[in-house]
Amino acid sequence: MTEPVREVTPDVDAGAVLAGAQFIDAFRVEIGTTPVNAREACTRMVLHGPRWIDALIRLRNILVTPFGLKTSGEGAPAPGGLIGLFPVLSETPERLVAGFDDSHLDFRIVVNVAGDTTLRHVTLTTLVRTNNLLGRTYLALITPFHKLVARSMMGRIVEPAR
């Protein structure tokens, strides 16, 4: 990796991506000349992330099942198919939007690839809109983990798992 992942000011039109979002953050990593588009960056993050994240997601799915929360976006509208558990809602080579709506909260991830051929970067933006007390509680509980997970997943864009 040419530079560590860093938190940046989100630079997306939140109203167009997820109107009413109450949570938004963004992380960026410089990728130098690595040839990657938004789908490839998202695939490397989601499908080639650290194994401990897979274990954390399995634990999350076990814990939320009694509450009727979704464990994936399977069955949600996905014009661009699924990447892991994320339905792809829209896509260009430079930008991919994925996510789904649930009873407790709605979320989107936006993966942007920008820059010229000599200095490119990938930005991951997460937006969340809570729908009820369960959603607000869930968001409060996962926010500290979210930042760690986002940073770790982004590290795989330049150096995918072998």
NUGUBA-318265 format. One line per field, with one value per residue (C-alpha): x, y, z; residue number from 1; residue in three letters. Coordinates in steps of 0.05 Angstrom, whole numbers. Layout:
// residues N
x	c(X ...)
y	c(Y ...)
z	c(Z ...)
seq	c(NUM ...)
type	c(ALA ...)
END
This chain:
// residues 162
x	c(0 28 -5 -46 -121 -145 -212 -234 -293 -348 -356 -421 -490 -522 -591 -584 -552 -594 -640 -646 -581 -563 -493 -441 -366 -312 -243 -191 -129 -80 -68 -15 -19 -56 -106 -172 -244 -299 -326 -256 -241 -307 -295 -225 -253 -313 -289 -216 -219 -185 -212 -228 -280 -315 -317 -345 -400 -418 -424 -466 -513 -522 -537 -587 -627 -674 -691 -711 -655 -628 -562 -550 -580 -601 -669 -663 -664 -595 -588 -513 -518 -487 -416 -413 -476 -483 -533 -503 -553 -514 -446 -397 -323 -309 -367 -406 -465 -488 -533 -603 -661 -682 -735 -686 -640 -623 -550 -509 -435 -405 -338 -305 -241 -210 -146 -101 -61 -2 -37 -104 -144 -205 -256 -306 -366 -418 -487 -539 -611 -643 -717 -732 -702 -672 -636 -609 -586 -553 -517 -491 -465 -430 -400 -334 -327 -348 -288 -239 -273 -274 -200 -181 -222 -193 -123 -140 -152 -78 -57 -113 -109 -64)
y	c(0 68 105 86 92 158 187 245 292 256 283 253 282 248 270 234 171 163 221 233 197 210 179 190 179 168 136 143 106 128 71 103 72 9 -5 -14 8 17 -54 -84 -40 -60 -134 -132 -99 -144 -211 -208 -172 -197 -263 -233 -189 -252 -280 -214 -215 -287 -268 -207 -251 -299 -243 -204 -263 -265 -192 -206 -165 -182 -219 -201 -162 -225 -214 -138 -101 -107 -82 -96 -163 -176 -165 -207 -189 -120 -110 -64 -8 33 31 65 49 107 98 41 48 -13 -26 -44 -24 -61 -50 -20 20 33 38 52 46 88 68 123 117 183 216 212 152 169 185 152 142 103 132 90 129 98 128 104 125 95 77 64 56 -12 21 78 29 -17 42 66 -4 -17 52 38 -29 2 49 -8 -53 1 17 -57 -73 -14 -40 -97 -52 -48 -113 -164 -229 -280)
z	c(0 -18 40 101 101 129 149 104 98 59 -11 -36 -46 14 -7 -74 -45 19 35 110 128 200 197 143 143 91 87 32 10 -43 -93 -137 -207 -186 -243 -207 -220 -169 -174 -167 -107 -74 -90 -60 3 13 -14 4 70 133 160 228 193 166 237 263 209 226 300 281 240 298 346 303 276 336 322 250 220 151 148 76 18 -18 -49 -48 -114 -144 -215 -212 -175 -107 -82 -20 19 -14 -71 -124 -137 -188 -220 -266 -272 -223 -174 -144 -97 -57 2 24 67 129 182 231 185 112 90 29 14 -41 -71 -113 -153 -174 -195 -255 -279 -234 -169 -157 -94 -71 -23 15 41 87 98 147 160 222 221 295 364 346 287 330 383 332 299 366 382 316 301 337 300 234 232 246 195 141 151 149 88 49 61 14 -47 -63 -29 -37 3 -29)
seq	c(1 2 3 4 5 6 7 8 9 10 11 12 13 14 15 16 17 18 19 20 21 22 23 24 25 26 27 28 29 30 31 32 33 34 35 36 37 38 39 40 41 42 43 44 45 46 47 48 49 50 51 52 53 54 55 56 57 58 59 60 61 62 63 64 65 66 67 68 69 70 71 72 73 74 75 76 77 78 79 80 81 82 83 84 85 86 87 88 89 90 91 92 93 94 95 96 97 98 99 100 101 102 103 104 105 106 107 108 109 110 111 112 113 114 115 116 117 118 119 120 121 122 123 124 125 126 127 128 129 130 131 132 133 134 135 136 137 138 139 140 141 142 143 144 145 146 147 148 149 150 151 152 153 154 155 156 157 158 159 160 161 162)
type	c(MET THR GLU PRO VAL ARG GLU VAL THR PRO ASP VAL ASP ALA GLY ALA VAL LEU ALA GLY ALA GLN PHE ILE ASP ALA PHE ARG VAL GLU ILE GLY THR THR PRO VAL ASN ALA ARG GLU ALA CYS THR ARG MET VAL LEU HIS GLY PRO ARG TRP ILE ASP ALA LEU ILE ARG LEU ARG ASN ILE LEU VAL THR PRO PHE GLY LEU LYS THR SER GLY GLU GLY ALA PRO ALA PRO GLY GLY LEU ILE GLY LEU PHE PRO VAL LEU SER GLU THR PRO GLU ARG LEU VAL ALA GLY PHE ASP ASP SER HIS LEU ASP PHE ARG ILE VAL VAL ASN VAL ALA GLY ASP THR THR LEU ARG HIS VAL THR LEU THR THR LEU VAL ARG THR ASN ASN LEU LEU GLY ARG THR TYR LEU ALA LEU ILE THR PRO PHE HIS LYS LEU VAL ALA ARG SER MET MET GLY ARG ILE VAL GLU PRO ALA ARG)
END
